[in-house]
Amino acid sequence: MEFVSLGMFIIDEIHYQPPRKPDLDVMGGAGMYAALGARLFRPPPSAAGIGWILHEGHDFPLHIKSTIDTWKTTCEFIRTPNRETTRARNTYGSIGFRDFHYLNDKIRLDENSLTPTQLTSKSYHLICSAQRCRDIIDGILARRKAEVKTETDTKIRHLLTQAPVFVWEPVPASCQPSELEECLNTLRFVDVFSPNLEEFGSLLGIGIDLDQLSGWPELRQRCEELIEPTHSPRRATAVIRLGEKGCYVAQPGRQYFRLPAYYEPEASSTAVDSRADDKREPADRSQKSTGRVVDPTGGGNAFLGGFAIGLQHSEQANMREAAAYGTVAASFAIEQIGVPTLGLSPSGAEMWNGVSVEGRLKEYNRRLSEIRI
């Protein structure tokens, strides 16, 4: 397998100010969006190399099951007939006010949730605290080591002995100055560390305003301090997700650069803040895909799924190429409420929201070449 997310699946309810009716049974959750971001670049049969896990309650909507089936990913449905599927309510009011809370108990995923096939993955997406991240990584590596001892298939044994790529997305609650030392310890075990800008600043106990001239130099300085301390070299690349401003990549000892968002502010229908994976109030949530930002929900998660695939696709783990993949993946996630629509062109090629993913990636790379990034 190429990619597995250990993020959750959630069914969302989105509530607005009266008299507008709510949107119900909306596909959501970090795990689903990360899997979507990876899946965009892997049509069948390669789609089977994208893995994720879903706890299916007795109330699981058939239309969501049908949508997931069309993706042809390796989604492990764990039936939990004595409970409802994990659900959450998002309430929006005036000036972007947001309230989020779970409507029932959630079931977290860890290394023991992985199927034997998912255990062979080349990369993993983890969304959790620093300590839990280390625990899950230790668990995955221990399970892989144990499987090698009993596995007779030479190909599978080879996969299990290869070092996987770990992409860590810290949960907002763990991005506090009191958790900084735990974070520094965890950076030694992951390949990609990716908070959004607000979370990054919160972790360091500062605010970074990229609309000020001093913002970008400060962002670089803070990344350098985090990933390139003289006393203990880290291996993690920091990928700071910036919403409408794109992303900033800090690769220790090699390169620091920013890529713009696919939909830059002047082309958006709403001001997307730095929390690209948060649910924020767009200009009009009743819109379907219109070739612009409708709802930034899941954009950050999808970015990381695409980033992980781009990292494996490129030669020598090219971070620029990986970031381009992530940027394009995020663009499809934010064009509508929920997930983009999968279809086929007259020639039988996959189209998402009527657009070729490969074509959009080429077009985005052309834009980058024109501005010499």
N, C-alpha and C positions, 0 to 999 in steps of 0.2 A: 504494500500500500504506500501511497505517497503522502497522505495527510490525514490526521485524525484530530478532531476537536473534542476536548473534555469539558466544553461549556454546556450549559443546559439548554433545553428546549422549553419555551414558555408560550402559552396561548394568551394573547393580549386582548384586553378590552380598552378602547380609547374613548373617553368621554369628554364632551365639549360643553360650552355654555348653551343653555336652551335658546332657541327651540331645536337646535341641531341634534339629530339622532346620533347615538354612539356607533362606532365601528366595533363589531364583535367578532370573535374567533379569528383574530389576526395572528398569523404565524410570527413568532418572535423568539428571542433568546440568543445569547452570544454564540452558543454552539451551532445553532442553525445558520446564523448569518456567516460565521466563519466557514462552515462547510459550503455554503452557497458561493462565497468568494473564491474558494478553491475550485468548486465544480464548474464555474463559468468557463474556465480554461481547459476543462477536460470532458469533452463530449464522449459518449459511449464509443468503444468499450472501456476507455480510460476512466470514465466516471466511477467505475467500481473501485478505483483506487482512492476515493475520497470517503472517509469514514466519520461517523458521528453516532451518538447514542440518544435515544428518546424513550422516556417513560410514558407509556400509553395507558391512560386511565380509562375507566368505563365510559367516559363521556367524550372520547376522542372523536372529533368531527371527521366524517368520511371524506369530505372534500379536501381536507388537509392531507389525509393519507393518500388520496389520488394525486395531489400535486407532488408530494414527496416521491411517489413511485415513478413519476415521469422523469425525475432527475437521474434515476439509475445509479444512485450512490449506494455505498454499503452502510445503510442506516440500520443500526441494531434497535429494533423495537422491543422494549422490555415491557411486557404486559403487567399492569398493576390493577387488576379488576376491582379491588376493594377500595380504590381511591380515585379521585378525579385527577385528570392531567393537571400539571402545574399551571396555574393561571395568575395573571397580574392585572391590576387596573391602573390605567394612566388617566389622570384628570387634568384638563387644560382649561385655564380661565383667561382673564385679561392680561395683556402684556406678557404672554408666554408663561404664566404661572403653571407650575407642574407639580402634581402629587403622584407618587408612585408607591404602590404597596402590593405585596403578594396577597392573593385571595385564599390561598390554602398552603399547606406544607410543601416545601420544595425538597427534592432529592438530589443531593450533590453527587458528582461523579468522581471517581479516582481510578487508580491503576487496576483495581479489581473489577471495574466495569468493562474493561477491554476484552473483546473476543480474541481467540488465538490469532485470527487473521489480522485484527487491528494492532495486535502486539508487535507485528513485523513492520509497522509504519516507518517511513523515512523521516517524518516530522510530526510534531505534536503541538497543539495549541492549548495552553493552560490559562485559565482566568481564575485567579485565586490570590490569597495572601502570600507573602514571601515564605513563611514557614511551611505552609501547605504545598507550595510549589516545590520546595526541596523534598518534602515527604513523597509527593507523587512521582517526582523524577527518580528518587531512590527506589520506589516501588516498581516503576516500569523497568528500570535497569535490572533489578533483582529478578523479576519475572522472566525477562528475556534471557538472563543468564541461566536460570533454572530450566527453561524450555530447551536451550541448546543441548543440555545434557541428555535429553530424552528424544530429541527430534532426529529422525532418520533421513529426512529429505535434505539433500545437500544445498539446494537453492534456499530453502527456508532457513537452514542453519546459517548460511551466509548473511541473510537479511538480519537475523537476530544478533549477529556479532558486530554489525555496523553501528557506529555511533549516530543516533538520531538527532535531528535538529529540534531544539525546544524553543518555542515562541511563547514568552510569558507576558500576559496582559494583566497587570495588577488590578485588583478590585479597588474602587474608590476609597472604601473604608480603611484600607491598608496604606493609603498614600498620605501619611502623616509624619511629621518630623520624628515622632517617637518610634517609628518603624524604619527609619533610615538605615540603621545598622543592620537590621534583618535584610533589608533590600540589598545592601552592599554584599552581604554574605551570599545571597542568592544569585547575584550577577556572575559569580564564578561557575555556576552550573547551567546557565541558560545561554543560548546563542543570540536571541533577540529579546530585548526588553522594551515594551511598548506601552507607555501610558499616554493619555492625551495631555495637552498643554496644561490644563487646569490641574490634573492629577500630578503632573511632574512638578509644578510649582508648589502644590500643597505638600508633597513629599519633602521638599527642601525648605518649606516654611517661608516662601517668597511668592511674589506675583511677578509675572513676566508679561509685559505689554508689548506685543509685536507691532502695534501701531505707532510706537515711539521709536526714534532712531536708535536708542540704546538697547532696544528689545532683542534684536538679532545677535549683536555681540554678546549680550548677557546669556542668551540661550546657548550659544557655543561654549562660553566659559563654563556654564553650569554642567553641560554635558561632559566637557573635558574633566572637570573635577570629579564627576561621578564615575566615569568609565576608565579614566587613565590616571588613577592615583599612583604616586611613585612608590608607595609602600607595599602595594599588592595589586599587580596587574590583573585586570578582568578580561574575560574573553567576550563578553556580551557586546553586541552592537545596540546602541540606543536608537529607537525609531519613535520619535515624538510625533503623534498625530495632531494636526493643527486645524482640522475642519476645513473651512473655506480657504485657508492659506496653504493647504496641502500637507506636506510632511517634512520633517527634518531628520536626517540620518547622520548619526555620529558613529563611525567605525573606528575603534581604537587603533591608533598608530598608522592609520591609512587615509581616511577621507571624511570630510564633513560637507554636507550639501543639503539643499532644499529642492524638492520638486513641487510645482504648483498643483492645486486640485484640478481634476478634469473640468469641473464646473467652477470657474472662478467667480468671485462676488458679483461682478457686473453682468454675468450670464445667468445668475441664479434668480429664482422667484422668491427667495427668502434669505434672510441673513442667517447663515449657519454658523453657530458658535464653535468654539474649539472642542466641544465634547461631541464629536461626530457620531459616537455610539450611544448618545443619549436621545431620548425622545423630547423634541422641542416643538413648539408650535410653528408650523409653516404658514405661509400666506394663505393657503387654501387647501386643507386636507381632503377636500372632496375631489380634487383633481386626480386623474390617472396620470400615467407617464406622458409628459409633454416635452421631454428633452431638456428638463431642468430640474432643480432640486425641489422635491415635493415634501419629503420627510427624511431627515437625516438619521433616523433610527437605524441602527445596525451598520452604518457606514464604516465605523472603525473596526468592527469585528470582521466584516467582509474584506476590508483592506488587508487584515492580517492573514486571512485565508489565501487571498491572491498573492500576497507577499511571499508566503511559504512556498507556493507553487513556482513563482518566478525565481526564487532562490535556487530551487532544484533544477529549473530549466536552463539557467544561465551557466556559462562556463566560469569556473573558479568562484562560485558564489557571488556573482556580481550584484552588489547592493542597489545600484542604480536601476538595473533591469528589474530586480525584485520590487523596488518601490514603484516602478511604472505599472507592473502587474497589479500591485495593491491599489494604486490610484484608480485604475480602470475598473477593478472589482467594486470598489466603493461607489463609483458613479452609477452602476446598475442598481445597487442596493437602495439608493436614495431618490430614485425617480418616481416612486409611488409609495403608497401605504402598503406595508407588507413586502412581498417578494415580487421580482420581475416575472413577466410572462414568458414562458418558453414556447417557441414555435419553430417551424421549419420554412426555409426559403423554397422557391419552386424547384431548385436543384437538390433539395434535401439537406442543406446545411443548417446547422442550428442557428436560431436567431433568438435573442433575448430582448423583449420589448421592441421587436422588429429590427434589431440591430445585430450585426456580426460582432462578437467579442474580439475576434482577431483583427477585424477591420478597425474597431475603435482603438485597439492597442497600437496599431500601425499609425493611425491618425494622431494619437497622443504623442507617440515618439517623434513624428514629424514636427509637431509643435515644439517639442523640446529641442530638436536640432536647430530650428529656426531661431530660438532664443539662446542657443549654444549652452544648453545644460547637459 
